[in-house]
C-alpha cells in the first residue's frame, strides 16, 4: 500500500509546485490582452474590408489580362 501513496504524494507535490510557479503569468496575460484586441479587428476587416481587398485584386488581375492580350496583339 505504501507504493500506491508515493505516486499520489509526488503528484501532489508536482501540482503544488506548478500552481505556485507564476513565471508565465505575465506572458499569458499579455497574450490574452492581445487576443482580445486582435479578434475584433480581424472580424471588422473580414466583414468590411474583405470586399474592397477582393475587388482591388480582381481589378489588378483584369488589368494584367488586358495588358497581356494587348501585348500579344501588338506582337502579331
C-alpha positions in Angstrom: 0.0 0.0 0.0 2.9 2.4 0.5 3.8 2.1 -3.2 0.3 3.5 -4.1 0.8 6.5 -1.8 4.2 7.6 -3.2 2.9 8.4 -6.7 0.0 10.4 -5.3 2.3 12.2 -2.9 4.7 13.1 -5.7 1.9 14.1 -8.0 0.5 16.4 -5.3 3.9 18.0 -4.8 4.2 18.5 -8.6 0.8 20.1 -8.7 1.6 22.4 -5.8 4.9 23.4 -7.5 3.2 24.1 -10.8 0.4 26.0 -9.1 2.9 28.2 -7.1 5.0 28.9 -10.2 4.0 32.3 -11.6 6.7 32.9 -14.1 4.5 32.5 -17.2 1.5 34.5 -15.8 2.6 37.8 -17.3 3.2 36.3 -20.7 -0.2 34.6 -20.6 -2.0 37.8 -19.6 -0.2 39.7 -22.4 -1.3 37.0 -25.0 -4.9 37.2 -23.7 -5.0 41.0 -24.0 -3.5 41.0 -27.5 -6.1 38.3 -28.5 -8.9 40.4 -27.0 -7.8 43.4 -29.1 -6.9 41.4 -32.3 -10.1 39.3 -32.7 -12.5 42.3 -33.1 -10.1 43.9 -35.5 -9.9 40.8 -37.6 -13.7 40.4 -37.6 -14.1 44.0 -38.7 -11.5 43.6 -41.5 -13.1 40.4 -42.8 -16.6 41.7 -42.7 -16.0 45.2 -44.1 -12.5 45.2 -45.6 -12.5 41.9 -47.5 -14.9 43.0 -50.3 -12.6 46.0 -51.0 -9.5 43.9 -50.9 -11.1 41.3 -53.2 -12.2 44.0 -55.7 -8.7 45.5 -55.7 -7.1 42.2 -56.6 -9.7 41.4 -59.2 -9.2 44.7 -60.9 -5.5 44.2 -60.9 -5.9 40.7 -62.5 -8.2 42.1 -65.1 -5.7 44.9 -66.0 -3.0 42.3 -66.1 -5.0 40.1 -68.5 -5.9 43.1 -70.7 -2.2 44.1 -70.8 -1.2 40.5 -71.8 -3.9 40.5 -74.5 -2.7 43.9 -75.8 0.9 42.8 -75.8 0.0 39.6 -77.8 -2.0 41.7 -80.4 0.8 44.2 -80.8 3.3 41.4 -81.4 1.4 40.0 -84.3 
